[in-house]
Amino acid sequence: MITDTEIRLKGLKVLAEHLGDVEAERFIALIQREPFDYTTWRQGLDEDLSIEEISKKAMALRMKDTEQGV
């Protein structure tokens, strides 16, 4: 299990890599400003996919992260 600091650093790194520094900061500001339930939001993203499709997406993402050292 990693520390809270490590999670923050990895999260910021991923956000900056994928969104750029400015948009990463905007994303963080949006999350802090608005009442936000990540679990509820996340549940709706893959509702049209089967369990197998979600699993394949998760495994592909994990492989990509492993290859990139994230």
PQR file with spaces between the fields and no chain letter, atoms N, CA, C, O and H, PARSE charges and radii, in Angstrom:
ATOM       1  N    MET     1       0.850   -1.175    0.000 -0.4000 1.5000
ATOM       2  CA   MET     1       0.000    0.000    0.000 -0.0000 2.0000
ATOM       3  C    MET     1       0.896    1.239    0.000  0.5500 1.7000
ATOM       4  O    MET     1       1.867    1.315    0.753 -0.5500 1.4000
ATOM       5  N    ILE     2       0.559    2.202   -0.850 -0.4000 1.5000
ATOM       6  CA   ILE     2       1.369    3.406   -0.929 -0.0000 2.0000
ATOM       7  C    ILE     2       0.778    4.512   -0.053  0.5500 1.7000
ATOM       8  O    ILE     2      -0.391    4.472    0.328 -0.5500 1.4000
ATOM       9  H    ILE     2      -0.230    2.140   -1.462  0.4000 1.0000
ATOM      10  N    THR     3       1.616    5.489    0.250 -0.4000 1.5000
ATOM      11  CA   THR     3       1.177    6.569    1.148 -0.0000 2.0000
ATOM      12  C    THR     3       0.277    7.558    0.404  0.5500 1.7000
ATOM      13  O    THR     3       0.209    7.554   -0.825 -0.5500 1.4000
ATOM      14  H    THR     3       2.566    5.521   -0.059  0.4000 1.0000
ATOM      15  N    ASP     4      -0.406    8.398    1.169 -0.4000 1.5000
ATOM      16  CA   ASP     4      -1.245    9.445    0.583 -0.0000 2.0000
ATOM      17  C    ASP     4      -0.415   10.388   -0.286  0.5500 1.7000
ATOM      18  O    ASP     4      -0.865   10.819   -1.348 -0.5500 1.4000
ATOM      19  H    ASP     4      -0.350    8.402    2.168  0.4000 1.0000
ATOM      20  N    THR     5       0.795   10.706    0.167 -0.4000 1.5000
ATOM      21  CA   THR     5       1.670   11.592   -0.605 -0.0000 2.0000
ATOM      22  C    THR     5       2.018   10.971   -1.947  0.5500 1.7000
ATOM      23  O    THR     5       2.010   11.659   -2.968 -0.5500 1.4000
ATOM      24  H    THR     5       1.161   10.355    1.029  0.4000 1.0000
ATOM      25  N    GLU     6       2.323    9.678   -1.959 -0.4000 1.5000
ATOM      26  CA   GLU     6       2.645    8.992   -3.218 -0.0000 2.0000
ATOM      27  C    GLU     6       1.447    8.985   -4.164  0.5500 1.7000
ATOM      28  O    GLU     6       1.606    9.158   -5.372 -0.5500 1.4000
ATOM      29  H    GLU     6       2.329    9.119   -1.129  0.4000 1.0000
ATOM      30  N    ILE     7       0.253    8.785   -3.617 -0.4000 1.5000
ATOM      31  CA   ILE     7      -0.960    8.805   -4.441 -0.0000 2.0000
ATOM      32  C    ILE     7      -1.145   10.186   -5.056  0.5500 1.7000
ATOM      33  O    ILE     7      -1.447   10.303   -6.244 -0.5500 1.4000
ATOM      34  H    ILE     7       0.124    8.644   -2.636  0.4000 1.0000
ATOM      35  N    ARG     8      -0.967   11.232   -4.254 -0.4000 1.5000
ATOM      36  CA   ARG     8      -1.098   12.600   -4.773 -0.0000 2.0000
ATOM      37  C    ARG     8      -0.096   12.864   -5.894  0.5500 1.7000
ATOM      38  O    ARG     8      -0.456   13.400   -6.942 -0.5500 1.4000
ATOM      39  H    ARG     8      -0.723   11.137   -3.289  0.4000 1.0000
ATOM      40  N    LEU     9       1.150   12.488   -5.670 -0.4000 1.5000
ATOM      41  CA   LEU     9       2.190   12.731   -6.675 -0.0000 2.0000
ATOM      42  C    LEU     9       1.911   11.972   -7.969  0.5500 1.7000
ATOM      43  O    LEU     9       2.042   12.526   -9.061 -0.5500 1.4000
ATOM      44  H    LEU     9       1.442   12.053   -4.818  0.4000 1.0000
ATOM      45  N    LYS    10       1.528   10.707   -7.845 -0.4000 1.5000
ATOM      46  CA   LYS    10       1.214    9.915   -9.045 -0.0000 2.0000
ATOM      47  C    LYS    10      -0.008   10.474   -9.763  0.5500 1.7000
ATOM      48  O    LYS    10      -0.033   10.544  -10.991 -0.5500 1.4000
ATOM      49  H    LYS    10       1.422   10.256   -6.958  0.4000 1.0000
ATOM      50  N    GLY    11      -1.013   10.869   -9.003 -0.4000 1.5000
ATOM      51  CA   GLY    11      -2.219   11.433   -9.599 -0.0000 2.0000
ATOM      52  C    GLY    11      -1.932   12.717  -10.348  0.5500 1.7000
ATOM      53  O    GLY    11      -2.413   12.907  -11.465 -0.5500 1.4000
ATOM      54  H    GLY    11      -0.992   10.812   -8.004  0.4000 1.0000
ATOM      55  N    LEU    12      -1.153   13.597   -9.747 -0.4000 1.5000
ATOM      56  CA   LEU    12      -0.797   14.848  -10.415 -0.0000 2.0000
ATOM      57  C    LEU    12       0.032   14.595  -11.666  0.5500 1.7000
ATOM      58  O    LEU    12      -0.135   15.270  -12.682 -0.5500 1.4000
ATOM      59  H    LEU    12      -0.761   13.443   -8.840  0.4000 1.0000
ATOM      60  N    LYS    13       0.929   13.614  -11.581 -0.4000 1.5000
ATOM      61  CA   LYS    13       1.753   13.266  -12.743 -0.0000 2.0000
ATOM      62  C    LYS    13       0.879   12.787  -13.905  0.5500 1.7000
ATOM      63  O    LYS    13       1.060   13.222  -15.042 -0.5500 1.4000
ATOM      64  H    LYS    13       1.065   13.066  -10.756  0.4000 1.0000
ATOM      65  N    VAL    14      -0.056   11.903  -13.618 -0.4000 1.5000
ATOM      66  CA   VAL    14      -0.944   11.373  -14.662 -0.0000 2.0000
ATOM      67  C    VAL    14      -1.805   12.488  -15.245  0.5500 1.7000
ATOM      68  O    VAL    14      -1.941   12.596  -16.464 -0.5500 1.4000
ATOM      69  H    VAL    14      -0.203   11.549  -12.694  0.4000 1.0000
ATOM      70  N    LEU    15      -2.386   13.316  -14.383 -0.4000 1.5000
ATOM      71  CA   LEU    15      -3.202   14.422  -14.869 -0.0000 2.0000
ATOM      72  C    LEU    15      -2.391   15.354  -15.763  0.5500 1.7000
ATOM      73  O    LEU    15      -2.848   15.732  -16.842 -0.5500 1.4000
ATOM      74  H    LEU    15      -2.276   13.229  -13.393  0.4000 1.0000
ATOM      75  N    ALA    16      -1.202   15.725  -15.326 -0.4000 1.5000
ATOM      76  CA   ALA    16      -0.374   16.646  -16.104 -0.0000 2.0000
ATOM      77  C    ALA    16       0.029   16.030  -17.438  0.5500 1.7000
ATOM      78  O    ALA    16       0.053   16.722  -18.456 -0.5500 1.4000
ATOM      79  H    ALA    16      -0.830   15.418  -14.449  0.4000 1.0000
ATOM      80  N    GLU    17       0.346   14.741  -17.443 -0.4000 1.5000
ATOM      81  CA   GLU    17       0.741   14.068  -18.686 -0.0000 2.0000
ATOM      82  C    GLU    17      -0.393   14.013  -19.693  0.5500 1.7000
ATOM      83  O    GLU    17      -0.173   14.159  -20.896 -0.5500 1.4000
ATOM      84  H    GLU    17       0.327   14.179  -16.616  0.4000 1.0000
ATOM      85  N    HIS    18      -1.600   13.803  -19.204 -0.4000 1.5000
ATOM      86  CA   HIS    18      -2.739   13.617  -20.104 -0.0000 2.0000
ATOM      87  C    HIS    18      -3.507   14.901  -20.398  0.5500 1.7000
ATOM      88  O    HIS    18      -4.116   15.031  -21.460 -0.5500 1.4000
ATOM      89  H    HIS    18      -1.779   13.684  -18.228  0.4000 1.0000
ATOM      90  N    LEU    19      -3.483   15.849  -19.463 -0.4000 1.5000
ATOM      91  CA   LEU    19      -4.245   17.080  -19.652 -0.0000 2.0000
ATOM      92  C    LEU    19      -3.362   18.301  -19.869  0.5500 1.7000
ATOM      93  O    LEU    19      -3.825   19.310  -20.402 -0.5500 1.4000
ATOM      94  H    LEU    19      -2.989   15.744  -18.600  0.4000 1.0000
ATOM      95  N    GLY    20      -2.122   18.227  -19.472 -0.4000 1.5000
ATOM      96  CA   GLY    20      -1.257   19.400  -19.447 -0.0000 2.0000
ATOM      97  C    GLY    20      -1.394   20.074  -18.091  0.5500 1.7000
ATOM      98  O    GLY    20      -2.352   19.834  -17.356 -0.5500 1.4000
ATOM      99  H    GLY    20      -1.745   17.408  -19.039  0.4000 1.0000
ATOM     100  N    ASP    21      -0.427   20.919  -17.773 -0.4000 1.5000
ATOM     101  CA   ASP    21      -0.406   21.534  -16.440 -0.0000 2.0000
ATOM     102  C    ASP    21      -1.627   22.404  -16.151  0.5500 1.7000
ATOM     103  O    ASP    21      -2.218   22.315  -15.075 -0.5500 1.4000
ATOM     104  H    ASP    21       0.351   21.114  -18.370  0.4000 1.0000
ATOM     105  N    VAL    22      -2.000   23.236  -17.107 -0.4000 1.5000
ATOM     106  CA   VAL    22      -3.111   24.169  -16.879 -0.0000 2.0000
ATOM     107  C    VAL    22      -4.428   23.418  -16.703  0.5500 1.7000
ATOM     108  O    VAL    22      -5.176   23.687  -15.763 -0.5500 1.4000
ATOM     109  H    VAL    22      -1.520   23.308  -17.982  0.4000 1.0000
ATOM     110  N    GLU    23      -4.715   22.477  -17.604 -0.4000 1.5000
ATOM     111  CA   GLU    23      -5.975   21.734  -17.507 -0.0000 2.0000
ATOM     112  C    GLU    23      -5.995   20.821  -16.285  0.5500 1.7000
ATOM     113  O    GLU    23      -7.061   20.585  -15.716 -0.5500 1.4000
ATOM     114  H    GLU    23      -4.108   22.258  -18.368  0.4000 1.0000
ATOM     115  N    ALA    24      -4.840   20.303  -15.870 -0.4000 1.5000
ATOM     116  CA   ALA    24      -4.782   19.491  -14.653 -0.0000 2.0000
ATOM     117  C    ALA    24      -5.186   20.341  -13.443  0.5500 1.7000
ATOM     118  O    ALA    24      -5.947   19.893  -12.586 -0.5500 1.4000
ATOM     119  H    ALA    24      -3.974   20.495  -16.333  0.4000 1.0000
ATOM     120  N    GLU    25      -4.666   21.571  -13.387 -0.4000 1.5000
ATOM     121  CA   GLU    25      -5.052   22.466  -12.290 -0.0000 2.0000
ATOM     122  C    GLU    25      -6.530   22.814  -12.354  0.5500 1.7000
ATOM     123  O    GLU    25      -7.198   22.883  -11.322 -0.5500 1.4000
ATOM     124  H    GLU    25      -4.048   21.935  -14.084  0.4000 1.0000
ATOM     125  N    ARG    26      -7.047   23.034  -13.563 -0.4000 1.5000
ATOM     126  CA   ARG    26      -8.481   23.320  -13.714 -0.0000 2.0000
ATOM     127  C    ARG    26      -9.312   22.144  -13.220  0.5500 1.7000
ATOM     128  O    ARG    26     -10.313   22.338  -12.530 -0.5500 1.4000
ATOM     129  H    ARG    26      -6.505   22.979  -14.401  0.4000 1.0000
ATOM     130  N    PHE    27      -8.901   20.916  -13.571 -0.4000 1.5000
ATOM     131  CA   PHE    27      -9.617   19.717  -13.132 -0.0000 2.0000
ATOM     132  C    PHE    27      -9.662   19.660  -11.606  0.5500 1.7000
ATOM     133  O    PHE    27     -10.719   19.424  -11.020 -0.5500 1.4000
ATOM     134  H    PHE    27      -8.088   20.759  -14.131  0.4000 1.0000
ATOM     135  N    ILE    28      -8.527   19.873  -10.975 -0.4000 1.5000
ATOM     136  CA   ILE    28      -8.471   19.840   -9.511 -0.0000 2.0000
ATOM     137  C    ILE    28      -9.368   20.916   -8.917  0.5500 1.7000
ATOM     138  O    ILE    28     -10.071   20.667   -7.938 -0.5500 1.4000
ATOM     139  H    ILE    28      -7.669   20.064  -11.452  0.4000 1.0000
ATOM     140  N    ALA    29      -9.348   22.107   -9.501 -0.4000 1.5000
ATOM     141  CA   ALA    29     -10.206   23.191   -9.002 -0.0000 2.0000
ATOM     142  C    ALA    29     -11.678   22.820   -9.145  0.5500 1.7000
ATOM     143  O    ALA    29     -12.477   23.091   -8.249 -0.5500 1.4000
ATOM     144  H    ALA    29      -8.777   22.309  -10.296  0.4000 1.0000
ATOM     145  N    LEU    30     -12.042   22.198  -10.272 -0.4000 1.5000
ATOM     146  CA   LEU    30     -13.435   21.786  -10.467 -0.0000 2.0000
ATOM     147  C    LEU    30     -13.863   20.762   -9.421  0.5500 1.7000
ATOM     148  O    LEU    30     -14.961   20.847   -8.869 -0.5500 1.4000
ATOM     149  H    LEU    30     -11.393   21.977  -11.000  0.4000 1.0000
ATOM     150  N    ILE    31     -13.003   19.810   -9.157 -0.4000 1.5000
ATOM     151  CA   ILE    31     -13.321   18.762   -8.176 -0.0000 2.0000
ATOM     152  C    ILE    31     -13.498   19.378   -6.788  0.5500 1.7000
ATOM     153  O    ILE    31     -14.405   18.999   -6.048 -0.5500 1.4000
ATOM     154  H    ILE    31     -12.111   19.741   -9.605  0.4000 1.0000
ATOM     155  N    GLN    32     -12.645   20.309   -6.446 -0.4000 1.5000
ATOM     156  CA   GLN    32     -12.729   20.923   -5.115 -0.0000 2.0000
ATOM     157  C    GLN    32     -13.914   21.867   -4.986  0.5500 1.7000
ATOM     158  O    GLN    32     -14.474   22.014   -3.900 -0.5500 1.4000
ATOM     159  H    GLN    32     -11.907   20.617   -7.047  0.4000 1.0000
ATOM     160  N    ARG    33     -14.299   22.502   -6.073 -0.4000 1.5000
ATOM     161  CA   ARG    33     -15.360   23.516   -6.045 -0.0000 2.0000
ATOM     162  C    ARG    33     -16.757   22.898   -5.998  0.5500 1.7000
ATOM     163  O    ARG    33     -17.639   23.405   -5.306 -0.5500 1.4000
ATOM     164  H    ARG    33     -13.845   22.382   -6.956  0.4000 1.0000
ATOM     165  N    GLU    34     -16.955   21.809   -6.730 -0.4000 1.5000
ATOM     166  CA   GLU    34     -18.282   21.233   -6.870 -0.0000 2.0000
ATOM     167  C    GLU    34     -18.439   20.008   -5.972  0.5500 1.7000
ATOM     168  O    GLU    34     -17.494   19.240   -5.793 -0.5500 1.4000
ATOM     169  H    GLU    34     -16.238   21.398   -7.293  0.4000 1.0000
ATOM     170  N    PRO    35     -19.632   19.828   -5.411 -0.5600 1.5000
ATOM     171  CA   PRO    35     -19.867   18.559   -4.711  0.2800 2.0000
ATOM     172  C    PRO    35     -19.780   17.448   -5.744  0.5500 1.7000
ATOM     173  O    PRO    35     -20.467   17.486   -6.765 -0.5500 1.4000
ATOM     174  N    PHE    36     -18.958   16.484   -5.487 -0.4000 1.5000
ATOM     175  CA   PHE    36     -18.640   15.490   -6.511 -0.0000 2.0000
ATOM     176  C    PHE    36     -18.557   14.114   -5.864  0.5500 1.7000
ATOM     177  O    PHE    36     -17.791   13.913   -4.921 -0.5500 1.4000
ATOM     178  H    PHE    36     -18.400   16.452   -4.658  0.4000 1.0000
ATOM     179  N    ASP    37     -19.330   13.182   -6.360 -0.4000 1.5000
ATOM     180  CA   ASP    37     -19.281   11.806   -5.891 -0.0000 2.0000
ATOM     181  C    ASP    37     -18.660   10.957   -6.994  0.5500 1.7000
ATOM     182  O    ASP    37     -19.340   10.545   -7.934 -0.5500 1.4000
ATOM     183  H    ASP    37     -19.953   13.346   -7.126  0.4000 1.0000
ATOM     184  N    TYR    38     -17.358   10.702   -6.868 -0.4000 1.5000
ATOM     185  CA   TYR    38     -16.620    9.979   -7.897 -0.0000 2.0000
ATOM     186  C    TYR    38     -17.251    8.617   -8.184  0.5500 1.7000
ATOM     187  O    TYR    38     -17.360    8.223   -9.345 -0.5500 1.4000
ATOM     188  H    TYR    38     -16.806   11.037   -6.104  0.4000 1.0000
ATOM     189  N    THR    39     -17.662    7.902   -7.151 -0.4000 1.5000
ATOM     190  CA   THR    39     -18.218    6.565   -7.327 -0.0000 2.0000
ATOM     191  C    THR    39     -19.473    6.601   -8.186  0.5500 1.7000
ATOM     192  O    THR    39     -19.617    5.800   -9.110 -0.5500 1.4000
ATOM     193  H    THR    39     -17.572    8.222   -6.208  0.4000 1.0000
ATOM     194  N    THR    40     -20.377    7.521   -7.891 -0.4000 1.5000
ATOM     195  CA   THR    40     -21.606    7.641   -8.679 -0.0000 2.0000
ATOM     196  C    THR    40     -21.286    8.036  -10.112  0.5500 1.7000
ATOM     197  O    THR    40     -21.849    7.475  -11.052 -0.5500 1.4000
ATOM     198  H    THR    40     -20.260    8.171   -7.140  0.4000 1.0000
ATOM     199  N    TRP    41     -20.385    9.001  -10.288 -0.4000 1.5000
ATOM     200  CA   TRP    41     -19.985    9.450  -11.629 -0.0000 2.0000
ATOM     201  C    TRP    41     -19.372    8.299  -12.419  0.5500 1.7000
ATOM     202  O    TRP    41     -19.696    8.104  -13.591 -0.5500 1.4000
ATOM     203  H    TRP    41     -19.927    9.457   -9.525  0.4000 1.0000
ATOM     204  N    ARG    42     -18.505    7.555  -11.792 -0.4000 1.5000
ATOM     205  CA   ARG    42     -17.787    6.467  -12.460 -0.0000 2.0000
ATOM     206  C    ARG    42     -18.737    5.335  -12.862  0.5500 1.7000
ATOM     207  O    ARG    42     -18.547    4.713  -13.907 -0.5500 1.4000
ATOM     208  H    ARG    42     -18.242    7.714  -10.841  0.4000 1.0000
ATOM     209  N    GLN    43     -19.737    5.071  -12.055 -0.4000 1.5000
ATOM     210  CA   GLN    43     -20.662    3.980  -12.349 -0.0000 2.0000
ATOM     211  C    GLN    43     -21.382    4.181  -13.677  0.5500 1.7000
ATOM     212  O    GLN    43     -21.663    3.208  -14.378 -0.5500 1.4000
ATOM     213  H    GLN    43     -19.890    5.576  -11.206  0.4000 1.0000
ATOM     214  N    GLY    44     -21.679    5.406  -14.027 -0.4000 1.5000
ATOM     215  CA   GLY    44     -22.402    5.682  -15.260 -0.0000 2.0000
ATOM     216  C    GLY    44     -21.559    5.607  -16.521  0.5500 1.7000
ATOM     217  O    GLY    44     -22.109    5.550  -17.621 -0.5500 1.4000
ATOM     218  H    GLY    44     -21.451    6.196  -13.458  0.4000 1.0000
ATOM     219  N    LEU    45     -20.243    5.607  -16.390 -0.4000 1.5000
ATOM     220  CA   LEU    45     -19.381    5.648  -17.567 -0.0000 2.0000
ATOM     221  C    LEU    45     -19.402    4.360  -18.382  0.5500 1.7000
ATOM     222  O    LEU    45     -19.322    4.410  -19.609 -0.5500 1.4000
ATOM     223  H    LEU    45     -19.796    5.653  -15.497  0.4000 1.0000
ATOM     224  N    ASP    46     -19.505    3.233  -17.736 -0.4000 1.5000
ATOM     225  CA   ASP    46     -19.404    1.953  -18.428 -0.0000 2.0000
ATOM     226  C    ASP    46     -20.701    1.143  -18.368  0.5500 1.7000
ATOM     227  O    ASP    46     -20.676   -0.080  -18.506 -0.5500 1.4000
ATOM     228  H    ASP    46     -19.570    3.193  -16.739  0.4000 1.0000
ATOM     229  N    GLU    47     -21.816    1.813  -18.166 -0.4000 1.5000
ATOM     230  CA   GLU    47     -23.057    1.078  -17.953 -0.0000 2.0000
ATOM     231  C    GLU    47     -23.515    0.294  -19.180  0.5500 1.7000
ATOM     232  O    GLU    47     -24.288   -0.654  -19.043 -0.5500 1.4000
ATOM     233  H    GLU    47     -21.836    2.806  -18.054  0.4000 1.0000
ATOM     234  N    ASP    48     -23.056    0.668  -20.381 -0.4000 1.5000
ATOM     235  CA   ASP    48     -23.457   -0.054  -21.586 -0.0000 2.0000
ATOM     236  C    ASP    48     -22.508   -1.202  -21.928  0.5500 1.7000
ATOM     237  O    ASP    48     -22.711   -1.901  -22.921 -0.5500 1.4000
ATOM     238  H    ASP    48     -22.428    1.438  -20.493  0.4000 1.0000
ATOM     239  N    LEU    49     -21.479   -1.397  -21.115 -0.4000 1.5000
ATOM     240  CA   LEU    49     -20.511   -2.453  -21.383 -0.0000 2.0000
ATOM     241  C    LEU    49     -20.793   -3.683  -20.529  0.5500 1.7000
ATOM     242  O    LEU    49     -21.310   -3.586  -19.416 -0.5500 1.4000
ATOM     243  H    LEU    49     -21.314   -0.829  -20.309  0.4000 1.0000
ATOM     244  N    SER    50     -20.442   -4.832  -21.076 -0.4000 1.5000
ATOM     245  CA   SER    50     -20.576   -6.067  -20.298 -0.0000 2.0000
ATOM     246  C    SER    50     -19.421   -6.147  -19.297  0.5500 1.7000
ATOM     247  O    SER    50     -18.449   -5.398  -19.394 -0.5500 1.4000
ATOM     248  H    SER    50     -20.022   -4.911  -21.980  0.4000 1.0000
ATOM     249  N    ILE    51     -19.541   -7.050  -18.352 -0.4000 1.5000
ATOM     250  CA   ILE    51     -18.471   -7.266  -17.371 -0.0000 2.0000
ATOM     251  C    ILE    51     -17.176   -7.642  -18.092  0.5500 1.7000
ATOM     252  O    ILE    51     -16.096   -7.192  -17.707 -0.5500 1.4000
ATOM     253  H    ILE    51     -20.330   -7.658  -18.273  0.4000 1.0000
ATOM     254  N    GLU    52     -17.280   -8.457  -19.123 -0.4000 1.5000
ATOM     255  CA   GLU    52     -16.100   -8.883  -19.874 -0.0000 2.0000
ATOM     256  C    GLU    52     -15.425   -7.691  -20.558  0.5500 1.7000
ATOM     257  O    GLU    52     -14.199   -7.586  -20.567 -0.5500 1.4000
ATOM     258  H    GLU    52     -18.157   -8.823  -19.436  0.4000 1.0000
ATOM     259  N    GLU    53     -16.240   -6.790  -21.132 -0.4000 1.5000
ATOM     260  CA   GLU    53     -15.677   -5.612  -21.807 -0.0000 2.0000
ATOM     261  C    GLU    53     -15.006   -4.671  -20.806  0.5500 1.7000
ATOM     262  O    GLU    53     -13.939   -4.123  -21.080 -0.5500 1.4000
ATOM     263  H    GLU    53     -17.236   -6.876  -21.125  0.4000 1.0000
ATOM     264  N    ILE    54     -15.630   -4.491  -19.657 -0.4000 1.5000
ATOM     265  CA   ILE    54     -15.034   -3.647  -18.620 -0.0000 2.0000
ATOM     266  C    ILE    54     -13.726   -4.266  -18.139  0.5500 1.7000
ATOM     267  O    ILE    54     -12.736   -3.561  -17.946 -0.5500 1.4000
ATOM     268  H    ILE    54     -16.497   -4.936  -19.434  0.4000 1.0000
ATOM     269  N    SER    55     -13.722   -5.571  -17.948 -0.4000 1.5000
ATOM     270  CA   SER    55     -12.517   -6.264  -17.511 -0.0000 2.0000
ATOM     271  C    SER    55     -11.395   -6.114  -18.539  0.5500 1.7000
ATOM     272  O    SER    55     -10.247   -5.862  -18.172 -0.5500 1.4000
ATOM     273  H    SER    55     -14.527   -6.144  -18.105  0.4000 1.0000
ATOM     274  N    LYS    56     -11.721   -6.266  -19.818 -0.4000 1.5000
ATOM     275  CA   LYS    56     -10.711   -6.115  -20.868 -0.0000 2.0000
ATOM     276  C    LYS    56     -10.140   -4.703  -20.876  0.5500 1.7000
ATOM     277  O    LYS    56      -8.931   -4.519  -21.018 -0.5500 1.4000
ATOM     278  H    LYS    56     -12.654   -6.470  -20.116  0.4000 1.0000
ATOM     279  N    LYS    57     -11.019   -3.697  -20.722 -0.4000 1.5000
ATOM     280  CA   LYS    57     -10.552   -2.314  -20.673 -0.0000 2.0000
ATOM     281  C    LYS    57      -9.631   -2.097  -19.471  0.5500 1.7000
ATOM     282  O    LYS    57      -8.593   -1.445  -19.588 -0.5500 1.4000
ATOM     283  H    LYS    57     -12.001   -3.848  -20.606  0.4000 1.0000
ATOM     284  N    ALA    58     -10.012   -2.637  -18.334 -0.4000 1.5000
ATOM     285  CA   ALA    58      -9.208   -2.481  -17.124 -0.0000 2.0000
ATOM     286  C    ALA    58      -7.848   -3.154  -17.281  0.5500 1.7000
ATOM     287  O    ALA    58      -6.827   -2.589  -16.891 -0.5500 1.4000
ATOM     288  H    ALA    58     -10.855   -3.167  -18.239  0.4000 1.0000
ATOM     289  N    MET    59      -7.832   -4.353  -17.847 -0.4000 1.5000
ATOM     290  CA   MET    59      -6.566   -5.066  -18.044 -0.0000 2.0000
ATOM     291  C    MET    59      -5.667   -4.325  -19.031  0.5500 1.7000
ATOM     292  O    MET    59      -4.457   -4.240  -18.824 -0.5500 1.4000
ATOM     293  H    MET    59      -8.662   -4.812  -18.164  0.4000 1.0000
ATOM     294  N    ALA    60      -6.254   -3.788  -20.103 -0.4000 1.5000
ATOM     295  CA   ALA    60      -5.471   -3.039  -21.090 -0.0000 2.0000
ATOM     296  C    ALA    60      -4.869   -1.784  -20.455  0.5500 1.7000
ATOM     297  O    ALA    60      -3.710   -1.450  -20.701 -0.5500 1.4000
ATOM     298  H    ALA    60      -7.237   -3.857  -20.271  0.4000 1.0000
ATOM     299  N    LEU    61      -5.661   -1.099  -19.643 -0.4000 1.5000
ATOM     300  CA   LEU    61      -5.177    0.099  -18.971 -0.0000 2.0000
ATOM     301  C    LEU    61      -4.059   -0.258  -17.994  0.5500 1.7000
ATOM     302  O    LEU    61      -3.059    0.454  -17.899 -0.5500 1.4000
ATOM     303  H    LEU    61      -6.602   -1.370  -19.443  0.4000 1.0000
ATOM     304  N    ARG    62      -4.229   -1.345  -17.281 -0.4000 1.5000
ATOM     305  CA   ARG    62      -3.207   -1.780  -16.320 -0.0000 2.0000
ATOM     306  C    ARG    62      -1.906   -2.120  -17.040  0.5500 1.7000
ATOM     307  O    ARG    62      -0.826   -1.763  -16.569 -0.5500 1.4000
ATOM     308  H    ARG    62      -5.041   -1.924  -17.358  0.4000 1.0000
ATOM     309  N    MET    63      -2.000   -2.803  -18.173 -0.4000 1.5000
ATOM     310  CA   MET    63      -0.806   -3.149  -18.956 -0.0000 2.0000
ATOM     311  C    MET    63      -0.111   -1.879  -19.443  0.5500 1.7000
ATOM     312  O    MET    63       1.114   -1.778  -19.384 -0.5500 1.4000
ATOM     313  H    MET    63      -2.877   -3.093  -18.556  0.4000 1.0000
ATOM     314  N    LYS    64      -0.876   -0.931  -19.915 -0.4000 1.5000
ATOM     315  CA   LYS    64      -0.327    0.341  -20.394 -0.0000 2.0000
ATOM     316  C    LYS    64       0.395    1.066  -19.251  0.5500 1.7000
ATOM     317  O    LYS    64       1.507    1.563  -19.428 -0.5500 1.4000
ATOM     318  H    LYS    64      -1.872   -1.013  -19.964  0.4000 1.0000
ATOM     319  N    ASP    65      -0.246    1.121  -18.082 -0.4000 1.5000
ATOM     320  CA   ASP    65       0.351    1.768  -16.929 -0.0000 2.0000
ATOM     321  C    ASP    65       1.641    1.058  -16.501  0.5500 1.7000
ATOM     322  O    ASP    65       2.627    1.703  -16.143 -0.5500 1.4000
ATOM     323  H    ASP    65      -1.150    0.717  -17.938  0.4000 1.0000
ATOM     324  N    THR    66       1.620   -0.256  -16.543 -0.4000 1.5000
ATOM     325  CA   THR    66       2.804   -1.037  -16.161 -0.0000 2.0000
ATOM     326  C    THR    66       3.953   -0.761  -17.125  0.5500 1.7000
ATOM     327  O    THR    66       5.098   -0.598  -16.705 -0.5500 1.4000
ATOM     328  H    THR    66       0.820   -0.780  -16.834  0.4000 1.0000
ATOM     329  N    GLU    67       3.644   -0.710  -18.413 -0.4000 1.5000
ATOM     330  CA   GLU    67       4.663   -0.440  -19.415 -0.0000 2.0000
ATOM     331  C    GLU    67       5.244    0.966  -19.271  0.5500 1.7000
ATOM     332  O    GLU    67       6.426    1.181  -19.536 -0.5500 1.4000
ATOM     333  H    GLU    67       2.714   -0.843  -18.755  0.4000 1.0000
ATOM     334  N    GLN    68       4.422    1.914  -18.854 -0.4000 1.5000
ATOM     335  CA   GLN    68       4.853    3.298  -18.706 -0.0000 2.0000
ATOM     336  C    GLN    68       5.466    3.568  -17.329  0.5500 1.7000
ATOM     337  O    GLN    68       5.993    4.653  -17.081 -0.5500 1.4000
ATOM     338  H    GLN    68       3.461    1.739  -18.638  0.4000 1.0000
ATOM     339  N    GLY    69       5.396    2.579  -16.442 -0.4000 1.5000
ATOM     340  CA   GLY    69       5.957    2.747  -15.113 -0.0000 2.0000
ATOM     341  C    GLY    69       5.135    3.618  -14.202  0.5500 1.7000
ATOM     342  O    GLY    69       5.669    4.202  -13.259 -0.5500 1.4000
ATOM     343  H    GLY    69       4.968    1.698  -16.644  0.4000 1.0000
ATOM     344  N    VAL    70       3.825    3.722  -14.464 -0.4000 1.5000
ATOM     345  CA   VAL    70       2.950    4.549  -13.618 -0.0000 2.0000
ATOM     346  C    VAL    70       2.568    3.777  -12.381  0.5500 1.7000
ATOM     347  O    VAL    70       1.835    4.290  -11.535 -0.5500 1.4000
ATOM     348  H    VAL    70       3.392    3.248  -15.230  0.4000 1.0000
